[in-house]
Amino acid sequence: MEKWKVLLVDDEREFTAALAERLALRGMDARTAASGEEALRLLETDPPHIVVSDVMMPGLGGIELLKRIQERHPGVRVILLTGMSYAFDVQEGKRLGAFACLMKPLNISELIKTIHEAVAEVGEQ
């Protein structure tokens, strides 16, 4: 079975580095990007199965990144993360096609379960 490619996007580098390690321990190919712009460049060269992105980032935030992924890479599933409990972010993300919206602080078990569900959906297509 092919390793699932997961791109973690967050301006908090320590967070994505720690999360990438935890996903790697579970057999996933986890890569990181520190901005929405960097994530778009990586999507062009080596698209992942799943993008896990923070909503609030300087420059290109998670909602705009989601829109661009939907336009250019419709087969990639996006999971949004937010540290703010703004219902707008969750509703807007779902309206735009996010696979899921999870709250920070992140429950790693919930993220793993959501990634599994997203990959299963990709496999059904």
matplotlib code that plots the C-alpha trace (Angstrom):
import matplotlib.pyplot as plt

x = [0.0, 1.2, 2.1, -0.5, 1.0, -0.1, 0.9, 0.7, 0.4, 0.8, 3.0, 3.9, 6.8, 7.2, 3.6, 3.9, 7.3, 5.9, 2.8, 4.8, 6.8, 3.6, 2.1, 5.3, 5.2, 1.8, 3.2, 2.3, 4.5, 4.0, 5.5, 5.3, 4.8, 5.0, 2.6, -0.2, 2.1, 4.7, 1.9, 0.7, 4.3, 4.5, 1.1, 2.3, 5.4, 4.3, 0.6, -0.5, -3.6, -4.6, -3.8, -4.2, -4.1, -4.5, -7.1, -5.3, -1.9, -0.2, -0.5, -2.5, -4.8, -6.4, -9.8, -8.1, -5.8, -8.8, -10.4, -7.2, -6.8, -10.4, -9.8, -6.4, -6.4, -10.0, -8.9, -7.0, -8.9, -8.5, -8.8, -8.9, -7.6, -8.6, -7.5, -10.3, -13.8, -15.3, -18.3, -17.7, -14.5, -16.1, -19.2, -17.2, -14.7, -17.5, -19.4, -16.2, -15.6, -13.3, -13.5, -13.5, -12.8, -11.0, -10.3, -7.0, -5.6, -5.7, -6.6, -4.2, -6.5, -9.3, -6.9, -5.7, -9.4, -10.3, -7.3, -8.3, -11.8, -10.5, -8.2, -11.0, -13.1, -10.3, -10.0, -13.7, -13.3]
y = [0.0, 3.5, 5.8, 8.5, 11.9, 14.5, 18.2, 20.1, 23.9, 26.2, 29.2, 27.6, 25.5, 23.6, 22.5, 21.1, 19.5, 17.6, 16.7, 15.4, 13.1, 11.7, 11.0, 9.5, 7.1, 6.0, 5.2, 8.5, 10.6, 13.9, 17.1, 20.6, 24.1, 27.3, 29.3, 29.0, 30.2, 27.5, 24.9, 25.9, 25.5, 22.0, 21.1, 21.8, 19.6, 16.7, 16.8, 15.1, 13.1, 15.3, 18.9, 19.8, 23.6, 26.2, 28.8, 31.8, 32.4, 35.6, 36.1, 33.3, 31.9, 28.5, 29.6, 31.1, 28.1, 25.8, 27.8, 27.5, 23.8, 23.2, 25.0, 23.5, 20.1, 19.0, 15.4, 16.7, 16.6, 19.5, 19.4, 22.9, 23.6, 26.6, 27.8, 30.3, 29.0, 31.1, 29.4, 31.4, 29.6, 26.2, 27.1, 28.8, 26.0, 23.4, 25.5, 25.7, 22.0, 21.3, 17.6, 18.6, 21.4, 20.5, 22.7, 23.4, 22.3, 19.3, 15.8, 13.6, 10.6, 12.7, 14.0, 10.4, 9.2, 12.1, 11.5, 7.9, 8.9, 11.4, 8.9, 6.4, 9.0, 9.6, 5.9, 5.6, 8.0]
z = [0.0, -0.9, 2.0, 2.5, 1.7, 4.2, 3.9, 7.2, 6.8, 9.7, 10.5, 13.9, 12.7, 16.0, 15.8, 12.3, 13.0, 16.0, 14.2, 11.2, 13.5, 15.0, 11.6, 10.4, 13.3, 12.0, 8.5, 6.8, 4.6, 6.4, 4.9, 6.2, 4.9, 6.9, 4.8, 2.3, -0.5, 0.3, 0.4, -3.1, -4.4, -2.9, -4.3, -7.8, -7.5, -5.3, -4.5, -1.3, -0.6, 2.3, 3.3, 7.0, 7.3, 10.0, 9.2, 10.6, 9.0, 7.8, 4.1, 2.4, 5.2, 5.3, 3.8, 0.7, 0.5, 0.5, -2.4, -4.5, -3.8, -4.8, -8.1, -9.0, -7.1, -6.6, -5.7, -2.6, 0.6, 3.0, 6.8, 8.4, 11.9, 13.9, 17.4, 17.4, 18.0, 15.3, 13.9, 10.7, 9.9, 10.3, 8.3, 5.6, 5.4, 5.0, 2.5, 0.4, 0.5, 3.4, 4.4, 8.1, 10.4, 13.7, 16.7, 18.4, 20.7, 18.4, 19.6, 17.6, 17.7, 16.2, 13.5, 12.6, 12.4, 10.2, 7.9, 7.6, 6.6, 4.1, 2.5, 2.3, 0.5, -2.0, -2.6, -3.4, -6.4]

ax = plt.figure().add_subplot(projection="3d")
ax.plot(x, y, z, "-o")
ax.set_aspect("equal")
plt.show()
